Amino acid sequence: FGPNTTTFVIPSEVYPTRARTTGHGISAASGKIGAAITTYLFPVLLSAIGLKNILFMLAIVSVIGAIVTIFTLPETKNRSLEEISNEELITVQADQRT
């Protein structure tokens, strides 16, 4: 549960096979950028709006993130990654030489 599911597990399931590594990288980078921005903004926000309001704001952002995750990302329901991506599978038959 939590951010690791959204940034590491779900991207490997929802992006099409051709763009999976790129999508996974973008998802991981987005999480790290958000953490870096929050680290630098926290002291500024603390002095401007106070700890109580910062925690309230973070709670709202967390709820919005949960809602977006639950209602916009598809449920995989034990399907294979190939089936989820809706891409045509290409099978190559090995040359059978005797």
N, C-alpha and C positions, 0 to 999 in steps of 0.2 A: 504494500500500500504506500501511497505518498508519491513524492516527486520522482523517485527512481522508476516507478512503474510507467509514469507518463513520459519520461525522457529516455528510457532505455529499453523497456520491454515492448511497449505499444508501438513505437516506430518500426521495430523489426517485423511487426505484423501488418501494419496498415499501408506502408508504402509499396508500390509495385516493385517487382523483382529488379527491374532495370534501374530504378532510382533508389533502391533500399539503402545503400551505403551513404549516398548523398543526403537523403532524408534523415537518416539516423544521425549523421554528423551535424546537420542543421539543428535538429532537436536538442542534441547535447550542447551545442554552442549556445543556443538560446537560453537554456537553463543556466549556463555559466555566466552569460552576459547579464541575466537578471540578478544573479547573486552578486556579481561585481558592482552593478549599479546600486543595489540596495546597500551594500557595504559602504559605499562612498556617500550615499544620501542619508543614511541613518543619523549621523551626528547633526546634520543640517536640519532634518525634520524633527529631531529630538528637541533642539533649541527653539524651533519655530512653533511646533504644535503640541509638544509634550508626549510622554510615553503612552498614556492612556489612548490618545488619538492615533498614535502610530500603530498600536496593537489592534485597535478597531479597524483601521485601514487595511492592515495585513490580513485580518480575519475576512474582510469583504473580498479582497483579492483572492484568497484561498477558496472561498465559496464560489466565486465566479469561475475559477480554474476547475473546480470539481464539477460544476454544472456543464461547462464546455466539454470536459473530458467524458462525462457520462452520456450526454445527449448528442454529441457530434461524432464520436469515434465508434466505428462499428464493432460489434461483439463478434469474436472469432468462433466461439462455440465448438471447439475441438476440430476445426477444419485445418487442413494443411495450408502452408504458406502459399503454395501454388494455386490452390483453390480460392483462397482469399483474394489474391491479386487479380483474379479474372483474366489472366493472361493465357494465351494458347501455349500448351506444352508441346515442345518439339522433341520427338524421340528419334534417335538415330540407331538403326539396327546395325550391329557389328557385322562386318564382312565375314561370312563363314567359309573359310577355305579348308579344304581337306588335304 
